[in-house]
Amino acid sequence: MSSYVFMRLLESSAWRYDRGMRLLSRGRIGKVYESMAAMVARPGIRILDVGCGTGGVAVACAARGAEVVGIDRNADMLDVARSKTLPFGARGTVEWLQLGAAEIEDRFGPSSLDAITACLLFSELSPDEQSYTLETVLTRLRPGGDLVLADEIVPASVARRFLFRMARAPVAVLTYLLTQTTTRSVEGLAESMRAAGYVNVDEQRPWADFLIVSGRRPLEAA
Ligand SMILES: C[S@@+](CC[C@H](N)C(=O)[O-])C[C@H]1O[C@@H](n2cnc3c(N)ncnc32)[C@H](O)[C@@H]1O
């Protein structure tokens, strides 16, 4: 799905984002939100969803009883998120804040979060922003707390990589011409997490060019 670069277009028309993402992902994005929530969300735990957009992951976590804060720098995406209701009977909560990833350090105290999620955020960050975010987030997780990221990757096989790049290039140019922004498929995310100090790093590839990666803040040395 090299067309994820179209996400940038969808973000400039936030009320169309959910429908557009369902089309781009051929209906699979909802399963990604549910998988991420299933990995971390439990009743009463405190979760931060960074780059929450229209709230897919945050709502799925709150539906499982978690107390979620969704942050995003785009006010229009947050308006869509705020319009959503939790499923009947859900006991979790969700709060939406307009905040950039770089402001996490100021807004959330050290070790104050049980889990952190970010879906399709890292492909919008520069390599320096990615490293900074991984390092900051580690200090905001409690020891033993989990980070779960999901994003577009370049496929592993040579043939698929070739096709992926051929298909992506024109879409990226068109998106850039229309929005003056683009996304880049993330590379080496699991290695970057290990280098930043996460343990138990684990990767799943639900399809060829999509990755869900989780890692844990180590328990303090005894
Ligand atoms: C492709 S959307 C993903 C939204 C949502 N997580 C999802 O999976 O549907 C990326 C979101 O990240 C937000 N974003 C990008 N860079 C950000 C940053 N530095 N800080 C906070 N949000 C950011 C964008 O505004 C956008 O809503």
The ligand as an ORCA input file, in Angstrom:
! r2SCAN-3c Opt
* xyz 0 1
  C      -1.471      9.624      9.232
  S      -2.142     10.424     10.591
  C      -2.419      9.059     11.711
  C      -3.534      9.343     12.638
  C      -3.929      8.183     13.538
  N      -2.871      7.838     14.444
  C      -4.338      7.001     12.714
  O      -3.601      6.005     12.710
  O      -5.371      7.065     12.059
  C      -0.728     11.179     11.362
  C      -1.151     12.147     12.441
  O       0.029     12.543     13.129
  C      -0.082     13.927     13.400
  N       1.277     14.443     13.584
  C       2.260     14.506     12.666
  N       3.382     15.001     13.226
  C       3.072     15.265     14.533
  C       3.802     15.790     15.622
  N       5.087     16.146     15.497
  N       3.186     15.912     16.812
  C       1.871     15.542     16.955
  N       1.134     15.056     15.955
  C       1.727     14.906     14.753
  C      -0.805     14.503     12.203
  O      -1.409     15.734     12.523
  C      -1.813     13.398     11.919
  O      -3.038     13.605     12.573
*
